[in-house]
Amino acid sequence: IEIAESIGIKFPEAYSFLAEAYVGQEKIEDAVAAARQALALALISQEGIGGAWRALGIVAAQLAGPIEIDSASYDVTTCFTAALRTFTEMGAEGERARTLRTWARFELAHGDRARGVAMWREARDIFERLGMTPEIERMRAGY
């Protein structure tokens, strides 16, 4: 990221992946900062917006509360809804299914179980329709 930015290239997707990696390492403050940066860059460049919203949703799920950005508050539902809307508008069904699966995990663990089950099934159905066997296998393994 530093090398790319030193020559003027900005990758919102890199910050989205970095935010998710920080969540996995339980570095939540770093994850918040990376997710905020992902969204800021995505909104400027109009690239990687869906992934930035999904990363922000993942971080908000870890916080169990909203993330504040420029005096606006973004909770899990707001972030994942924005990601789904973006991927739907793009016709990016695989990314839409990944977002549904991620949101379903949150709902199953902390929210509305019935909603989580419905999202999990919808994600699996999309992966099956698209022939995304590795994603189906991840779901069978519980990921």
Secondary structure, DSSP 8 states (H G I E B T S, - for coil): -HHHHHTT---HHHHHHHHHHHHHTT-HHHHHHHHHHHHHHHHHHTSSHHHHHHHHHHHHHHHTS-EEETTEEE-HHHHHHHHHHHHHHHT-HHHHHHHHHHHHHHHHHHS-HHHHHHHHHHHHHHHHHHT-HHHHHHHHTT-
